[in-house]
């Protein structure tokens, strides 16, 4: 019960911090930058899609009977540009399938891309958000940190490649109902978890403290990041909630670091 109450208080405290003037200013950056980048990506991808559909060879054949003798006529046509779309939309079945695929795949890719971009963007804002939290609640805790820009860039590249490999390796599971839900989201959650925990921990604690936190409280952090990731799957939630994620997990790490350092002082 105490753990539930403390977690509830932590959530409420994070909400209060989020609605301060400074934090609301920070929250605008992920929203604006992600929207702009998604707008650019949309038109780039749309342009590539239209270009790839620039030409399509269509073959049709028709067999007729003349005096009891079958005659087969073949017609070959080249559809270009908008003619392809007109061809697809001229039949009810192909029209429905094409529309469904465009919206389904497009929505899926846009949602995933928005989470990926937002996670990258908040990485640049995390130090400022955590310093604001320290000033408000944790003046007794020194933000030491354990990373630099070069190791950070290397890890981002490493996690991005791993995420892409996971997307490829899990392809067979995409066709299994229910299992495909996990298979679709596991790679991106992996990237989400790695990025957000690294951004926060590398600004607050030492490498040794980070290892202790994830050894003793790793399951709790996984559950918290998983809950935040699930919220991110709600359209546009990541745009407005990214800074809240940093605040909420930032409180978690500050409290864990305080506990570790107080134990060292007592010992």
Phi, psi and omega per residue, in radians:
X1 nan -0.697 3.140
X2 -1.098 -0.689 3.124
X3 -1.123 -0.683 3.138
X4 -1.150 -0.763 -3.140
X5 -1.145 -0.715 3.134
X6 -1.161 -0.646 3.109
X7 -1.199 -0.688 3.089
X8 -1.084 -0.763 3.120
X9 -1.120 -0.630 3.133
X10 -1.167 -0.710 3.103
X11 -1.104 -0.787 -3.139
X12 -1.145 -0.696 3.096
X13 -1.109 -0.697 3.118
X14 -1.128 -0.661 3.101
X15 -1.141 -0.742 3.110
X16 -1.068 -0.759 3.128
X17 -1.139 -0.673 -3.106
X18 -1.076 -0.644 -3.076
X19 -1.560 0.330 2.963
X20 -1.431 2.777 -3.056
X21 -1.026 -0.786 -3.081
X22 -1.139 -0.756 -3.121
X23 -1.179 -0.636 3.091
X24 -1.139 -0.594 3.065
X25 -1.127 -0.765 3.112
X26 -1.098 -0.623 -3.071
X27 -1.195 -0.323 3.129
X28 -1.236 -0.560 -3.062
X29 -1.087 -0.910 3.116
X30 -1.034 -0.647 -3.131
X31 -1.114 -0.899 -3.072
X32 -1.187 -0.845 -3.079
X33 -1.125 -0.754 -3.131
X34 -1.135 -0.736 3.122
X35 -1.066 -0.792 -3.126
X36 -1.098 -0.819 -3.133
X37 -1.130 -0.703 3.116
X38 -1.130 -0.623 3.103
X39 -1.103 -0.762 3.133
X40 -1.163 -0.799 -3.133
X41 -1.057 -0.689 -3.118
X42 -1.024 -0.825 -3.094
X43 -1.280 -0.556 3.076
X44 -1.144 -0.843 -3.138
X45 -1.133 -0.722 3.121
X46 -1.076 -0.699 3.121
X47 -1.126 -0.720 3.107
X48 -1.130 -0.706 -3.140
X49 -1.118 -0.749 3.125
X50 -1.150 -0.700 -3.137
X51 -1.139 -0.703 -3.141
X52 -1.175 -0.423 3.100
X53 -1.649 0.274 -3.078
X54 -1.027 -0.641 3.136
X55 -2.439 2.464 3.081
X56 -2.592 2.187 3.138
X57 -1.474 2.193 -3.141
X58 -2.028 2.204 3.131
X59 -1.993 2.297 3.048
X60 -2.312 2.643 3.108
X61 -2.398 2.587 -3.118
X62 -2.419 2.248 -3.133
X63 -1.890 2.226 3.111
X64 -2.183 2.770 3.115
X65 -1.864 2.166 3.091
X66 -2.219 1.981 -3.109
X67 0.977 0.636 3.108
X68 1.388 0.048 -3.138
X69 -1.925 2.166 3.136
X70 -1.260 2.387 3.066
X71 -2.183 2.215 -3.136
X72 -1.925 2.228 3.104
X73 -2.018 2.295 3.117
X74 -1.907 2.414 3.120
X75 -2.172 2.281 3.114
X76 -2.081 2.270 -3.117
X77 -2.370 2.583 3.093
X78 -1.867 2.035 3.085
X79 -1.657 2.376 -3.117
X80 -2.263 2.552 3.019
X81 0.961 -2.279 -3.063
X82 -1.176 -0.284 3.122
X83 -1.078 -0.534 3.119
X84 -1.121 -0.798 -3.131
X85 -1.132 -0.720 3.104
X86 -1.070 -0.697 3.117
X87 -1.094 -0.805 -3.130
X88 -1.144 -0.696 -3.071
X89 -1.390 -0.130 -3.109
X90 -1.354 -0.199 3.119
X91 -2.100 2.408 -3.051
X92 -1.042 -0.787 -3.080
X93 -1.164 -0.884 -3.132
X94 -1.136 -0.582 3.105
X95 -1.109 -0.789 -3.136
X96 -1.149 -0.777 -3.121
X97 -1.113 -0.786 -3.125
X98 -1.098 -0.768 3.134
X99 -1.114 -0.767 3.139
X100 -1.068 -0.817 -3.111
X101 -1.123 -0.722 -3.135
X102 -1.068 -0.842 -3.104
X103 -1.261 -0.718 -3.096
X104 -1.164 -0.928 -3.117
X105 -1.168 -0.712 3.130
X106 -1.079 -0.802 3.137
X107 -1.119 -0.719 3.133
X108 -1.074 -0.833 -3.115
X109 -1.184 -0.679 3.134
X110 -1.134 -0.755 3.126
X111 -1.077 -0.830 -3.129
X112 -1.137 -0.736 3.138
X113 -1.123 -0.656 -3.135
X114 -1.138 -0.705 3.099
X115 -1.138 -0.784 -3.134
X116 -1.041 -0.833 -3.110
X117 -1.169 -0.763 -3.120
X118 -1.070 -0.696 3.118
X119 -1.102 -0.686 3.098
X120 -1.164 -0.716 -3.101
X121 -1.148 -0.800 -3.084
X122 -1.174 -0.316 3.073
X123 -1.069 -0.592 3.123
X124 -1.317 -0.441 -3.098
X125 -1.637 -0.286 -3.066
X126 -0.934 -0.817 3.141
X127 -1.008 -0.667 -3.124
X128 -1.231 -0.694 3.119
X129 -1.142 -0.752 -3.119
X130 -1.196 -0.633 3.075
X131 -1.129 -0.635 3.081
X132 -1.152 -0.715 3.075
X133 -1.105 -0.751 3.131
X134 -1.042 -0.761 -3.120
X135 -1.134 -0.597 -3.085
X136 -1.448 -0.616 -2.957
X137 -2.313 -0.380 -2.938
X138 -2.289 0.902 3.116
X139 -1.124 -0.368 -3.126
X140 -1.419 -0.116 -3.079
X141 -1.941 2.092 3.079
X142 -1.409 2.311 3.078
X143 -1.494 1.822 -3.051
X144 -1.581 -0.998 3.136
X145 1.430 2.814 -3.091
X146 -2.513 0.296 -3.067
X147 -2.326 2.995 3.032
X148 -2.415 3.051 -3.020
X149 -1.113 -0.598 -3.101
X150 -1.251 -0.808 3.109
X151 -1.162 -0.587 3.107
X152 -1.115 -0.807 3.125
X153 -1.114 -0.676 3.116
X154 -1.091 -0.757 -3.123
X155 -1.180 -0.673 3.100
X156 -1.071 -0.778 3.107
X157 -1.095 -0.767 3.141
X158 -1.065 -0.813 -3.117
X159 -1.216 -0.575 3.096
X160 -1.150 -0.785 3.121
X161 -1.110 -0.736 3.120
X162 -1.086 -0.731 3.112
X163 -1.059 -0.781 3.140
X164 -1.129 -0.685 3.093
X165 -1.120 -0.682 3.104
X166 -1.117 -0.700 3.087
X167 -1.011 -0.701 -3.124
X168 -1.273 -0.804 -3.086
X169 -1.134 -0.499 -3.085
X170 -1.585 0.103 -3.121
X171 -0.920 -0.765 -3.138
X172 -1.016 -0.469 -3.093
X173 -1.473 -0.186 -3.119
X174 -1.170 -0.312 -3.058
X175 -1.756 0.102 3.132
X176 -1.812 2.045 -3.128
X177 -0.944 2.502 -3.121
X178 1.254 -0.877 3.092
X179 -1.083 -0.595 -3.104
X180 -1.155 -0.434 3.092
X181 -1.091 -0.780 3.104
X182 -1.204 -0.758 -3.098
X183 -1.088 -0.667 3.129
X184 -1.158 -0.658 -2.988
X185 -1.678 -0.340 -3.096
X186 -1.013 -0.824 -3.124
X187 -1.064 -0.771 -3.106
X188 -1.255 -0.611 3.062
X189 -1.108 -0.687 3.077
X190 -0.962 -0.846 -3.140
X191 -1.141 -0.753 3.131
X192 -1.022 -0.858 -3.119
X193 -1.085 -0.854 -3.102
X194 -1.073 -0.795 -3.071
X195 -1.158 -0.887 -3.010
X196 -1.249 -0.629 3.098
X197 -1.248 -0.634 3.096
X198 -1.171 -0.811 -3.122
X199 -0.984 -0.725 -3.085
X200 -1.383 -0.884 -3.082
X201 -1.133 -0.660 -3.087
X202 -1.223 -0.236 3.088
X203 -1.679 -0.367 -3.031
X204 -1.815 -0.938 -2.925
X205 -1.930 3.028 3.047
X206 -1.450 2.984 3.128
X207 -1.098 -0.676 -3.138
X208 -1.173 -0.721 3.114
X209 -1.130 -0.680 3.101
X210 -1.036 -0.775 3.142
X211 -1.113 -0.705 3.130
X212 -1.143 -0.750 -3.136
X213 -1.058 -0.776 -3.099
X214 -1.372 -0.301 3.050
X215 -1.359 -0.786 -3.066
X216 -1.598 -0.474 -3.066
X217 -2.211 0.342 -3.077
X218 -1.057 -0.732 -3.123
X219 -1.127 -0.667 3.127
X220 -1.129 -0.707 3.137
X221 -1.205 -0.654 3.088
X222 -1.081 -0.775 3.133
X223 -1.097 -0.699 -3.138
X224 -1.170 -0.802 -3.141
X225 -1.175 -0.592 3.104
X226 -1.131 -0.736 3.108
X227 -1.098 -0.730 3.127
X228 -1.159 -0.657 3.120
X229 -1.145 -0.737 3.128
X230 -1.072 -0.695 3.078
X231 -1.081 -0.630 -3.126
X232 -1.121 -0.396 3.134
X233 -1.268 -0.249 3.015
X234 -1.291 2.187 -3.095
X235 -0.892 2.308 3.092
X236 1.294 -0.114 -3.111
X237 -1.098 -0.684 -3.112
X238 -1.135 -0.516 -3.137
X239 -1.096 -0.741 -3.051
X240 -1.675 -0.407 -3.023
X241 -1.744 -0.033 -3.045
X242 -1.017 -0.796 -3.132
X243 -1.183 -0.605 3.081
X244 -1.079 -0.671 3.108
X245 -0.997 -0.779 -3.126
X246 -1.150 -0.709 3.127
X247 -1.101 -0.850 -3.093
X248 -1.098 -0.873 3.122
X249 -1.258 -0.504 3.080
X250 -1.084 -0.766 3.059
X251 -1.010 -0.750 -3.126
X252 -1.028 -0.831 -3.110
X253 -1.237 -0.679 3.100
X254 -1.045 -0.763 -3.137
X255 -1.157 -0.691 3.120
X256 -1.161 -0.718 3.121
X257 -1.147 -0.711 3.096
X258 -1.042 -0.741 -3.138
X259 -1.093 -0.778 -3.123
X260 -1.121 -0.806 -3.094
X261 -1.222 -0.595 3.073
X262 -1.171 -0.615 3.087
X263 -1.128 -0.654 3.127
X264 -1.154 -0.726 -3.135
X265 -1.139 -0.752 3.125
X266 -1.115 -0.710 3.136
X267 -1.147 nan nan
